[in-house]
Amino acid sequence: MEAGKVLVYAGAFLLLLGLLLLYFPKLFAWFGHLPGDIRIEREGLRVYIPITSALLLSLLLTLFLNLFRR
């Protein structure tokens, strides 16, 4: 039963995230452009390593899930 709840909530979260990205694309324009994110752009090569953005996203998701779980 618990796994079903997790899947429903994860699906609802992904649906909301998808709608936000669809209708408000500039809302997440900061992702990958923070200090500490590595961007290498050369002719014929683009490499993005969003280290800081991933850490921030992980922190926010951890806080949200801990608050939601209680």
Secondary structure, DSSP 8 states (H G I E B T S, - for coil): -HHHHHHHHHHHHHHHHHHHHHH-GGGGTTTT-STT-EEEEETTEEEEE-HHHHHHHHHHHHHHHHHHH-
